[in-house]
């Protein structure tokens, strides 16, 4: 697939008004993407678990208008959020060549999250992927119903991932699940910089219904946005080595997923999380998104794993919160550990139990 494949032919009809609703989950990267080039293209390939409970639910109301130009309002949890609208306008500018109808409609975007916004749980991933699904859902009603390619579900999911990427890079990985690759990688068949693809190879039962409990160390908005953090990789002295290491780690995961080697999985995933934050600390200007309780949680997980031979591990996104990953066979044991020993490090004792999911869906 190329960029040209996502430019539609002339629409066959224009709807006066209607509404579409989709939900799309967040995802947690196992091999991290940190650094980009061009128009939202990754410097290295990444792979993530798609989540289930941490999601955005978005409704797009639209009506035909006579005057050109963008016309939209954004509501979060029922309240107008004008500070989000410049980001949506930037997104519309990027997707306009692939969605010509956006100049011909007035939109009301109503969205809500099941988790705190801007606190390191990839709210932009779920939010932008849900909006992209709504836009593709609208476009499918405008396209020729006899055009099998445009009406093909797989094509529509690829286009939604392609569009979501233009709003938030990691959003490309939220459309499908439970394992999604984004970024062209020579060892991953069908992988692309343009959109996320479902992991195509054998996955051992050890990774079925994998659990992710997100410990909410800090619910506040991050002091450094992911966009700024990505841009700082341009002058990071370790960037080239980091991109190479990420691609190497993704190649290693192929055999790990096939054999079910959880010890190697743990070592790779935790190393990836720490490398991500090491890149932040090596940037100029440098910054730290982890909090003291983030480190206390990591130390507690290491202690628990050593004492019990558990296969629990952690990963981090671009924030202070800790994702506790563990196989479904250890669900009861690990969740008791979280309740008894880790929740004290969370803001107001808050955490979210989640598990791998299948991606976006209509509401």
Secondary structure as UniProt FT lines:
FT   HELIX           3..6
FT   STRAND          17..31
FT   STRAND          36..37
FT   TURN            38..40
FT   STRAND          41..42
FT   STRAND          46..64
FT   STRAND          72..76
FT   TURN            77..78
FT   STRAND          79..80
FT   HELIX           82..95
FT   HELIX           96..98
FT   HELIX           100..103
FT   STRAND          105..113
FT   TURN            117..118
FT   HELIX           123..142
FT   TURN            145..146
FT   HELIX           148..151
FT   HELIX           153..167
FT   HELIX           169..173
FT   STRAND          179..182
FT   TURN            186..187
FT   TURN            189..190
FT   STRAND          196..198
FT   HELIX           205..207
FT   TURN            208..209
FT   STRAND          211..215
FT   HELIX           226..231
FT   HELIX           232..235
FT   TURN            237..238
FT   HELIX           239..259
FT   HELIX           262..281
FT   HELIX           292..308
FT   STRAND          313..316
FT   STRAND          322..326
FT   HELIX           328..330
FT   HELIX           331..337
FT   HELIX           338..342
FT   HELIX           343..345
FT   HELIX           347..349
FT   STRAND          351..356
FT   STRAND          361..362
//
